[in-house]
Amino acid sequence: MKRFFNTRETVVTEALDGFLRSSAGHHLCRLDGYPDTCVIMRREIDRREVSVISGGGSGHEPAHAGFVGHGMLTAAVCGALFASPCVDAILAAILATTGEAGCLLVVKNYTGDRLNFGLAAERARALGKKVEMVIVGDDIALPGSATPRGVAGTVLAHKLAGYGAAQGWSLEHVTEFVRDGTKRMRTIGLALEDCNPYEPARASRLASDQAELGLGIHGEPGAQRIAVARANDLMAQAASTLEASLPTTVRNTRFALVLNNLGTVPEVEMALLLESFSHTPLARRISHVIGPAPLMTALDMNGFSLTLIELDEAITTALRAPAQPRAWPGIATFGSPSVAPMPAMPDAFPFTPSHDAAIASLLARGAEILVANEAALNELDGRIGDGDAGSTFASAARDITAVRDRLPMNNPHQLMATIGNILTQHAGGSSGVLFAIMFSAAGRSKQPWQQALREGLAHMMECGGAKPGDRTMIDALYPALEALAADGGLKQAALAARKGADATTTMDTARAGRAAYVPSEHVRNVPDPGAEAVARLLEGLAAG
């Protein structure tokens, strides 16, 4: 596992100082107690308000330091990776931030956190400070557990406590409000991979076809192993497990949902997971959503968690209230996507369809060739690009095949213009749009179709900036169209394309296309995927 760190022992202090150097930390400071005391606190503290302090082991960022700010935490006490902070560090945070209003400690339900925060609270009380503690145990992975773990719901407790403190409530009122709120929270986690706490020899406990449901935030094994499946199916399992934990007394209650990124799930997948959740029966009971966002992570865990909180007017108001920390994503109404009507678009099929057996056969064979070469061209493109060249060509072939009955096959110029329209609508990547440019320009030409294709290619080169010799698909396409224009037929065009594609293997420097961004040693002896696609297409057509 490759990671960005210097030493495991200095990860926390270096990360906290980096955090304070950023704009997210400019309203904050730290106590001068490194390395044993890692306390992040507000630079300006109103000691007439209840001080809200949380913390625990590091590795859950942005929790806990990321939620320090007006409207949430007054201070966060950060322990070593996945380890509770020491008693003196917690006591230092209490003494540094607590006035006559007192202090509330928001603590996750782990033995180390309960013991260290609890003893610090006792020592602070002995020094004359008013201190209360709320234990958060929102995890429902182990039904009937006497000590459910505190996980992502802890961040909701931060928000409720920070809201109450900002309102000027008494310590007793804030404590009661948060304690009631924690009883309304339930969380379940699901991961495709567990996390690695900077241990180079550590291997995943999960096979490639396994996921875990009901896991904690310290790399603990999940309550059960399940099969990897589609996102909709995995989300359905998590949501149904969470819904089954709800008591019958909340049958008609509305909930807010927190969709939490446990570490390394890409944002596009987190958004997709929220859409997956919308198709579950539980979604009908959700009125608000928080996230998707990283709130309580577990280093590099590839997973997510779902948290429900029962809503009433007071909790909804608290969650909606503005808060200073940028890590708090806010709360939004959960509903259907807003959709605006499409504007009137040009007709992609402006010409009367017609049939030509020879053209139909040529199009069908061409599509078969491109689809058959999809995987091989992707593999080739993966060596110098993003590995999708084959899919781009195959997708275009499928799009054209799907509408073959609407094509004006008896008129070459109309056919080329229509193919250009189809590619404009559907084709992705640079290759797709470049061919759309070529066919559209060829369709507008007044020259015979062979010459029209050359004009289309000239327009493609003008728009794309590439020319023969730049190590792109033009190195195969240009000589092939020259051969066609000279009445050489498909066989000569295929020979010219193959010669041009093979020549790209000896071009150490690409001056256009994706390969232009790749060091020359990676492209040496590798043909350009686009040129190879053109050559294989024409060779297949000529052989047919």
C-alpha atoms as one frame of an Amber mdcrd trajectory, in Angstrom:
protein
   0.000   0.000   0.000   1.517   3.308  -1.099   0.822   6.204   1.256   1.869
   9.819   1.697   3.534  10.047   5.101   6.897  10.532   6.745   6.636   8.365
   9.849   3.618   6.769  11.466   4.486   8.511  14.707   4.362  12.014  13.206
   1.309  11.636  10.957  -1.079  13.272  13.420   0.966  16.326  14.430   2.068
  17.042  10.866  -1.492  16.680   9.567  -2.912  18.973  12.260  -0.372  21.694
  11.515  -1.095  21.342   7.814  -4.780  21.694   8.580  -4.158  24.874  10.597
  -2.162  26.369   7.713  -5.163  26.100   5.393  -8.073  28.484   5.170 -10.256
  25.911   6.918  -8.113  26.308  10.021  -7.537  30.062  10.119 -10.146  30.602
  12.841  -8.421  27.942  14.928  -5.264  27.368  16.926  -3.617  24.541  18.826
  -2.350  24.219  22.345   1.427  24.256  22.568   1.700  20.731  23.863   2.890
  18.585  20.963   3.306  15.677  20.709   1.390  14.425  23.768  -1.264  17.144
  23.745  -2.930  17.583  20.363  -5.787  20.007  20.975  -7.344  22.098  18.209
  -9.536  24.917  19.519 -11.210  28.127  18.451  -8.956  31.165  18.547 -11.785
  33.265  19.958 -13.838  31.641  22.707 -16.897  33.073  24.416 -16.649  31.554
  27.882 -20.198  32.597  28.603 -21.236  29.714  26.339 -20.988  26.028  27.124
 -17.719  24.620  25.832 -18.321  21.598  23.566 -15.354  19.226  23.351 -15.025
  15.972  21.488 -12.192  13.873  20.165 -10.711  10.457  20.054  -8.263   8.608
  17.890  -7.078  10.246  14.683  -7.661   8.712  11.277 -11.330   9.742  11.117
 -10.816  13.110   9.444 -12.460  15.558   9.123 -13.587  14.376  12.573 -12.735
  15.695  14.984 -10.668  18.807  14.347 -12.538  19.605  11.151 -15.700  20.314
  13.138 -14.200  22.891  15.489 -15.836  26.258  14.953 -18.809  28.358  15.977
 -21.998  26.327  15.878 -20.184  23.039  16.505 -17.154  22.159  18.634 -15.173
  24.492  20.841 -12.198  22.128  20.826 -11.149  18.701  19.596  -8.660  16.440
  21.375  -6.817  14.265  18.861  -5.167  11.015  19.879  -2.744   8.898  17.914
  -4.095   6.844  15.016  -7.152   4.953  16.254  -6.077   5.557  19.884  -7.823
   7.629  22.527  -6.058  10.809  23.643  -4.537  10.792  27.105  -6.287  12.196
  30.186  -3.996  15.225  30.468  -4.649  16.257  26.849  -8.403  16.152  27.450
  -8.035  18.032  30.722  -5.947  20.679  28.974  -8.749  21.210  26.451 -11.297
  21.577  29.235  -9.196  24.062  31.173  -8.315  26.077  28.074 -11.898  26.571
  26.886 -14.290  26.288  29.824 -15.792  29.219  31.680 -18.624  29.497  34.174
 -21.107  28.024  31.678 -19.362  24.668  31.928 -18.277  22.029  29.436 -19.942
  19.152  27.584 -17.782  16.229  26.441 -19.157  14.342  23.420 -17.557  10.895
  23.529 -17.748   7.899  21.211 -18.642   4.661  22.935 -15.240   2.963  23.027
 -13.583   1.799  26.232 -10.482   3.963  25.846 -12.483   7.091  25.064 -14.942
   6.533  27.928 -12.151   5.957  30.437  -9.877   8.814  29.394 -12.617  11.399
  28.915 -14.351  10.212  32.067 -11.249  10.566  34.237 -10.456  13.951  32.691
 -13.999  15.069  33.556 -13.507  13.967  37.174 -10.214  15.821  37.438 -11.782
  18.952  35.938 -14.653  18.796  38.397 -12.142  18.532  41.234 -10.675  21.780
  39.910 -14.067  23.480  40.089 -15.219  23.064  36.490 -18.767  22.070  35.590
 -18.452  19.124  33.219 -21.019  16.775  31.717 -20.459  13.892  29.306 -22.651
  12.343  26.605 -21.731   8.911  25.225 -22.650   8.325  21.581 -23.431   4.716
  20.603 -25.261   4.886  17.284 -23.946   1.709  15.609 -26.583  -1.009  15.096
 -24.260  -3.599  13.509 -24.446  -5.894  16.542 -28.113  -6.147  17.606 -28.602
  -6.252  21.334 -25.089  -5.068  22.119 -24.810  -3.434  25.534 -22.059  -1.153
  24.212 -22.877  -0.096  20.640 -20.026   1.781  19.017 -20.044   5.496  18.399
 -19.615   6.164  14.696 -20.841   8.805  12.233 -23.757   9.846  14.446 -21.151
  11.473  16.671 -20.898  14.326  14.176 -24.642  14.935  14.534 -24.095  15.127
  18.282 -21.415  17.779  17.628 -23.960  19.775  15.644 -26.726  19.502  18.228
 -24.368  20.447  21.056 -22.832  23.332  19.147 -26.251  24.690  18.295 -27.406
  24.596  21.902 -24.211  26.252  23.104 -24.544  29.004  20.491 -28.086  29.689
  21.721 -26.737  30.379  25.189 -28.432  27.340  26.725 -27.333  26.111  30.119
 -25.048  23.089  30.400 -27.964  21.029  31.699 -30.152  22.018  28.749 -27.442
  21.331  26.157 -26.639  17.964  27.749 -30.285  16.895  27.841 -30.790  17.972
  24.209 -27.759  16.059  22.945 -28.477  12.998  25.053 -31.999  12.843  23.660
 -30.637  13.298  20.158 -28.186  10.422  20.468 -31.066   8.103  21.388 -32.636
   8.971  18.031 -29.561   7.988  15.939 -28.769   4.705  14.197 -25.839   3.902
  11.876 -24.751   0.991   9.682 -21.561   0.789   7.620 -20.655  -1.193   4.492
 -17.220  -1.492   2.902 -15.622  -3.201  -0.065 -12.187  -2.972   1.573 -11.052
  -2.487   5.150  -8.520   0.179   6.091  -4.757   0.060   6.539  -3.397   2.080
   9.506   0.030   2.584   7.928   1.118  -1.029   8.292   3.045  -1.989   5.117
   2.683  -5.736   5.638  -1.054  -5.619   6.291  -3.202  -7.400   3.718  -6.925
  -7.107   3.148  -8.983  -9.688   4.987 -11.564  -9.597   2.189 -11.450 -11.584
  -1.013 -12.090  -9.783  -4.281 -15.732 -10.923  -4.275 -16.427 -10.046  -0.629
 -17.711  -6.968   1.164 -18.470  -6.337   4.831 -21.675  -5.089   6.394 -21.784
  -3.653   9.885 -18.168  -2.698  10.402 -16.598  -0.126  12.685 -14.290   2.803
  11.999 -11.054   1.263  13.293 -10.700  -1.616  10.890 -12.667  -4.064  13.032
 -14.242  -6.952  11.110 -17.821  -6.385  10.067 -20.802  -8.152  11.557 -21.136
 -10.192   8.382 -19.415 -10.771   5.080 -21.552 -10.396   2.017 -21.030 -10.858
  -1.695 -19.932  -7.909  -3.785 -22.846  -6.860  -5.958 -24.220  -3.891  -7.857
 -24.392  -0.624  -5.951 -28.200  -0.793  -5.834 -28.105  -4.253  -4.263 -25.447
  -3.358  -1.686 -27.314  -0.208  -0.730 -30.532  -2.189  -0.423 -28.850  -4.545
   2.080 -27.503  -1.673   4.160 -30.778   0.259   4.112 -32.913  -2.767   4.961
 -30.611  -3.627   7.883 -30.918  -0.076   9.161 -34.685   0.002   8.730 -35.079
  -3.305  10.539 -33.433  -1.737  13.601 -36.125   0.926  13.926 -38.584   0.432
  16.770 -42.273   0.341  15.962 -42.765   3.523  17.980 -41.141   5.554  15.186
 -43.145   4.012  12.379 -44.534   7.349  11.188 -41.502   9.460  12.101 -39.587
  11.409   9.474 -35.825  11.053   9.411 -32.746  12.820   8.184 -30.177  10.618
   6.470 -26.419  11.045   6.689 -24.523   9.433   3.807 -20.940   9.293   5.040
 -17.854   8.469   2.981 -15.719   6.136   5.088 -12.536   7.154   3.292 -11.773
   6.600  -0.359 -15.027   6.240  -2.244 -14.855   8.634  -5.235 -17.377  11.453
  -5.191 -19.062  10.169  -8.335 -19.743   6.864  -6.550 -20.979   8.597  -3.396
 -23.502  10.551  -5.465 -24.508   7.330  -7.206 -24.992   5.668  -3.814 -27.439
   8.376  -2.779 -29.387   7.675  -5.956 -29.274   3.965  -5.083 -30.649   4.789
  -1.644 -33.539   6.696  -3.212 -34.821   3.385  -4.626 -35.000   1.652  -1.233
 -38.203   1.430   0.827 -36.461   3.358   3.618 -36.127   6.391   1.339 -39.859
   7.048   1.669 -39.274   7.927   5.328 -36.476  10.436   4.659 -37.249  14.145
   4.519 -33.707  15.545   4.711 -30.207  14.469   3.746 -26.730  15.396   4.987
 -23.989  14.609   2.487 -22.822  12.611   0.707 -19.611  13.753   2.369 -16.714
  12.501   4.459 -17.706  13.125   8.072 -16.387  10.225  10.159 -13.881   8.304
   8.030 -11.567   5.357   8.650  -8.371   6.297   6.816  -8.480   4.607   3.394
 -11.554   2.449   3.921 -13.459   1.939   0.685 -16.950   2.124   2.076 -19.866
   4.216   3.280 -22.162   4.455   6.263 -25.796   5.419   6.646 -27.007   7.279
   9.719 -30.629   8.007  10.566 -31.764  10.589  13.073 -35.392  10.959  14.070
 -36.512  14.507  13.436 -38.629  16.835  15.483 -38.840  20.595  15.256 -35.961
  21.258  17.662 -33.539  18.791  16.046 -34.429  19.972  12.555 -33.786  23.572
  13.568 -30.439  22.610  15.124 -29.304  20.721  12.035 -30.365  23.552   9.734
 -28.565  26.235  11.736 -25.406  27.641  10.089 -22.053  26.441  11.390 -18.565
  27.765  10.847 -16.625  24.552  10.072 -16.296  23.949   6.368 -16.362  20.183
   6.891 -20.026  20.365   7.897 -21.890  19.880   4.586 -25.210  21.293   5.752
 -28.619  19.694   5.488 -30.873  19.653   2.442 -34.369  18.552   1.620 -34.391
  15.040   0.188 -36.534  14.900  -2.911 -36.681  14.159  -6.604 -34.153  15.719
  -9.005 -35.297  18.951 -10.611 -35.622  18.584 -14.371 -35.878  21.342 -16.969
 -37.274  20.725 -20.467 -34.815  20.122 -23.295 -34.571  22.927 -25.829 -35.533
  22.224 -29.415 -32.546  20.419 -30.932 -31.633  19.922 -34.587 -33.097  16.786
 -36.120 -30.405  14.116 -36.249 -32.274  12.408 -39.107 -33.336  15.185 -41.494
 -33.201  12.940 -44.566 -35.606  10.312 -45.892 -34.374   6.820 -44.975 -33.326
   4.594 -47.854 -31.790   1.147 -48.176 -28.774  -0.058 -50.084 -27.764  -3.678
 -49.577 -24.045  -3.075 -50.195 -23.894  -0.092 -47.832 -25.934  -1.934 -45.202
 -23.541  -4.870 -45.369 -20.534  -2.568 -45.149 -21.931  -0.810 -42.065 -22.808
  -4.106 -40.388 -19.356  -5.583 -41.005 -17.676  -2.408 -39.816 -19.664  -2.463
 -36.583 -18.807  -6.127 -35.998 -15.101  -5.390 -36.490 -15.061  -2.484 -34.042
 -17.043  -4.343 -31.404 -14.832  -7.425 -31.753 -11.710  -5.284 -31.243 -13.072
  -3.348 -28.254 -11.114  -5.169 -25.547  -7.877  -5.342 -27.552  -7.947  -1.631
 -28.356  -8.759  -0.767 -24.728  -5.764  -2.807 -23.596  -3.567  -1.035 -26.115
  -4.880   2.377 -25.103  -4.357   1.532 -21.441  -0.617   1.377 -22.079  -0.455
   5.021 -23.158  -3.817   6.572 -22.272  -6.958   6.050 -20.241  -7.878   2.695
 -21.738 -11.176   3.573 -23.417 -10.319   3.889 -27.130 -11.842   0.527 -27.981
 -15.020   1.320 -26.082 -15.318   4.689 -27.821 -15.175   3.097 -31.287 -17.376
   0.146 -30.320 -19.977   2.416 -28.747 -20.132   4.542 -31.893 -20.577   1.380
 -33.946 -23.445   0.231 -31.742 -25.112   3.643 -31.919 -25.028   3.642 -35.715
 -26.203   0.022 -35.933 -29.136   0.769 -33.628 -30.582   3.316 -36.118 -29.616
   1.650 -39.412 -33.256   1.637 -40.549 -33.277   5.469 -40.354 -30.167   6.003
 -42.483 -30.282   7.495 -46.021 -28.045   4.782 -47.507 -28.711   5.726 -51.168
 -27.123   9.162 -50.784 -23.461   9.149 -49.617 -23.429  12.804 -48.557 -26.669
  12.527 -46.629 -25.394   9.316 -45.040 -22.151  10.981 -43.933 -24.018  13.983
 -42.547 -26.362  11.675 -40.605 -23.456   9.665 -39.202 -21.927  12.979 -38.119
 -25.199  13.846 -36.344 -25.299  10.464 -34.576 -21.717  10.831 -33.377 -22.465
  14.367 -32.208 -25.291  13.038 -30.046 -23.656   9.939 -28.646 -19.926   9.580
 -29.211 -17.602  10.383 -26.328 -13.931  11.162 -26.052 -11.809  13.099 -28.483
 -11.992  10.393 -31.173 -15.775  10.506 -31.217 -16.037  14.252 -31.684 -13.230
  14.304 -34.242 -15.028  11.755 -36.415 -18.254  13.709 -35.922 -16.441  16.773
 -37.302 -15.075  14.798 -40.254 -18.365  13.187 -41.282 -20.363  16.388 -40.774
 -17.951  18.373 -42.967 -17.906  15.602 -45.566 -21.696  15.613 -45.674 -21.692
  19.344 -46.493 -19.170  18.978 -49.322 -20.143  19.311 -52.989 -17.386  16.946
 -54.107 -17.754  13.194 -54.772 -17.836  11.206 -51.545 -14.176  10.151 -51.738
 -13.043  13.758 -52.081 -15.644  14.828 -49.531 -14.054  12.549 -46.943 -10.684
  14.177 -47.629 -12.285  17.591 -47.057 -13.804  16.272 -43.846 -10.408  15.026
 -42.703  -8.863  18.429 -43.474 -11.521  20.033 -41.275 -10.834  17.476 -38.531
  -7.119  18.300 -38.636  -7.868  22.014 -38.531 -10.097  21.637 -35.460  -8.018
  19.042 -33.670  -4.608  20.452 -34.463  -3.032  17.138 -35.473  -1.430  16.274
 -38.816   0.341  13.253 -40.323   3.457  12.410 -38.354   2.039  13.578 -34.989
   1.400   9.994 -33.843  -2.392   9.979 -33.915  -5.131   8.161 -35.813  -4.543
  10.614 -38.648  -1.347   8.716 -39.471  -3.564   5.840 -40.626  -6.599   7.830
 -41.736  -4.828  10.325 -43.989  -3.059   7.797 -46.282  -6.171   5.595 -46.345
  -8.368   8.428 -47.612  -5.685   9.456 -50.090  -5.766   5.918 -51.493  -9.575
   5.979 -51.692  -9.523   9.324 -53.476  -7.119   7.850 -55.992  -9.633   5.084
 -56.752  -7.471   2.531 -54.993 -10.455   0.880 -53.351 -10.712  -0.669 -49.907
  -7.719  -2.984 -50.322  -5.330  -0.137 -51.101  -6.871   1.994 -48.368  -6.359
  -0.849 -45.875  -2.728  -1.311 -46.909  -2.078   2.426 -46.566  -3.783   2.521
 -43.163  -1.767  -0.443 -41.897   1.488   1.138 -43.037   0.555   4.381 -41.313
  -0.516   2.659 -38.079   2.667   0.591 -37.940   4.721   3.738 -38.454   3.385
   5.169 -35.196   5.279   2.480 -33.259   8.586   4.066 -34.221   7.511   7.627
 -33.424   9.019   8.274 -30.004   7.342  11.643 -29.616   3.635  12.325 -29.932
   2.753  15.903 -30.832  -1.008  15.588 -30.420  -3.589  13.384 -28.733  -3.401
  11.805 -25.289   0.000  10.241 -25.985   1.430  13.779 -26.184   1.070  13.928
 -22.382   2.924  10.652 -21.837   6.717  10.284 -21.491   8.283   8.963 -24.679
   9.526   5.744 -23.068   5.908   4.693 -22.457   4.834   5.087 -26.091   7.890
   3.514 -27.710   6.992   0.397 -29.751   3.288   0.876 -29.010   1.046   1.759
 -31.981  -1.380   4.626 -31.592  -4.732   3.060 -30.598  -6.762   5.310 -32.893
  -4.539   4.553 -35.874  -4.693   0.857 -35.026  -8.495   1.033 -34.895  -8.647
   2.614 -38.370  -6.258  -0.004 -39.772  -8.153  -2.935 -38.256 -11.479  -1.572
 -39.481 -10.310  -1.140 -43.070  -8.478  -4.484 -43.090 -11.626  -6.209 -41.937
 -13.771  -4.452 -44.534 -11.290  -5.215 -47.317 -11.156  -8.865 -46.314 -14.938
  -9.119 -46.348
